[in-house]
Amino acid sequence: MTQKHFVRLIQCCSTCLLCVAASTVYTQVNPAAGFVLIEGGSFTMGSSDSEAGRDDDEGPQHQVAVASFALARTELTRGEFAEFVTATGYQTDTERSPTGCAPQPEEGGRTSWNAPGWEQTDAHPVVCVSRNDAYAYAEWKGRQLGRSLRIPTEAEYEYALRKTNRTVYPWGIDADRGCVFGNIGDVNFKNFRPEITSTGNCDDGYTFTAPVGSFRPDGVGTVDLSGNVWEWSADCFVDNYAAAPADGSAMMGGDCALGVLRGASFDDGPRYQRSANRVRSAPDRGAWVFGIRLAHDM
């Protein structure tokens, strides 16, 4: 074998090794069907003291490094949750609770995930679900997919909201453009609940939930990350970020009798659609604006 041929052989072998390595990397970062890859990075979490409409629990601002993870492209649908209930006989926390799904109708009766008080199809996001319900579904679905599914952390959620432009709103700086990008508290919800003063002046075409994917995709490839329904995170609630993890993991200190939801809903105007906004609730509580989005590690 000549030296020229030997060098060529080494080059070919190196190329093969690179192809194998690339294939291995691709396998490692290939998310499950229905999930999108959120490339990791660092960002400033929380809102500044000067941000209009901010709440005290959104600060202090701090740097967080988030590892790559997979996030469900859409909110969990009513149809997907129905498959879980049919297969397992599962009862949600609100179905077992004497207080049911909040708010209950004034004329009596009980609402739940399959009867929330307005018309839904299997394409709408499931509502009236607790964080416990989210974990139960994730475990069941994970066994089917052969993956360990979970719900995202607060940091992962805000990172995904901010990844495209890192502005006050996930869609930019103009509050009234929210209806173009998601199902928010708008003039339709204002007509339903005239006493609500925080709704936007735009029209997104829906009073309650919209079928998932009714609006344009977010910059990271997901849809409805802002608006439609609040989505559970894995964190315990803290009233400030003074001791928040810097690695994107869930806050396990603080008040673990309360969980945190992100993303706002169909009855929340622009102030509540801000990327930094968050609400807290007991992990066993379901409400007509509470939903689920799944995630998994890469």
Secondary structure, DSSP 8 states (H G I E B T S, - for coil): --HHHHHHHHHHHHHHHHHHHHHHHHHHT---TTEEEE--EEEEES--TTSTT--GGG-S-EEEEE--EEEESS--BHHHHHHHHHHH----HHHHSSS-SBS--TTS---BTTB-SS---TTSB--S--HHHHHHHHHHHHHHHTS-EE---HHHHHHHHHTTT-SSBTTBS-GGGHHHHS--S-HHHHHH-TT-----SS--S-SS---TT-S---TTS-S-SSSSSEEEEEEEE-SSSTT--SSS----SSEEEEEEEES--TT--GGGGSTT--EEE-TT--BTTEE---EEE-
